[in-house]
Amino acid sequence: MHEIRATVPVERSAAIARLALDQGIQNVSIYEIFVHGAETCKHVVSVEVSTPKADDFIDAVLASPHFDRKDCSLSSRQLRAVVNSQSLADLTYPMVEPAPDVIEDLWQLSFVTPSYAGRAAGGAILMAAGVVHNSPVEIVVAALILPFLAQVLGVGFGVWAGDWGLARRGALAVLTSAVLAYCMGLLVASLTGGPVRFHEFQSPLASFAISGVIGAAAGLSEADDVGRRYMIGVAAAVQFSIFPSWFGTATILGVPGRDIVLTRVASFAINLVTMPVAAMIAYAVVGSRRSRFQRVAHRSRFTRSGTGQIGGRSRPERP
């Protein structure tokens, strides 16, 4: 369930409210605010609706000639409960998550900040230790910390929606995680010695199948208000970070034969490509329209000098 607020010039509020009514939304609120800075009065058009109705309304507003990023803004808030005349079956249906919520969430999670680097390095140390000691506990704990899934999805959604800024930022975040995992593997191997005891790698075909399942589950969770993304992220982190961690430890403790190295490089590449592709396919299958993401990406490109707020959250302006 979401509350969607469109802040628009007074003379356009009736047209925006009509868009909501046309989407089958029964109750639309309009109230006046004073915007400091612009020093003008505006109207906020607000609706409290189910997740799919929120998606429909947002898309209708973004496609409308009455919405201009120069003097309008749109925001989304997730609600815990709404008590009104709507049936609970209709009101609580959790799919499909509004496109701006998905895009802006991936943008926010793909910034390489000191916090991101710290989490990636800390998780990579535990992952490398798990690889050296063949310790499932260390590997699982590392996967709980490591950032990876949202960044890979950022690359996939960015390409799919034509938001190349998101794709580049996600790719930079994935590269940062991979480099840190490799470097922490070098460090752990130098400090602990060997040999490397973890050898339970899957074949490239098995890696493809596992990554496909993880990617599809990730895409479905992004489409769903109640998706358990953090648990899927654990599985994705293992599929990804164990490879650069292993390469780092093997560099110090001894690289195996050429065939083994090539097989693991191939599995790593397959995982990187398969997860976002499977996520996009799953997201499209459950009813998400690519055009809606493209519309958000088109709008977001123009918010670099604007409010930085299209969907669910305010965020830093992009460089």
Secondary structure, DSSP 8 states (H G I E B T S, - for coil): -EEEEEEEEGGGHHHHHHHHHHTT----EEEEEEETTTTEEEEEEEEEE-HHHHHHHHHHHHHSTT--TTT-EEEEEE-S---SSS-HHHHT--BS--HHHHHHHHHHHT---HHHHHHHHHHHHHHHHHHHHT-HHHHHHHHHH---HHHHHHHHHHHHHT-HHHHHHHHHHHHHHHHHHHHHHHHHHHHH-----------HHHHHHHHHHHHHHHHHHHHBTT--HHHHHHHHHHHHHHHHHHHHHHHHH----HHHHHHHHHHHHHHHHHHHHHHHHHHHHTT--HHHHHHHHHHHHTTTTS-S-SSSS------
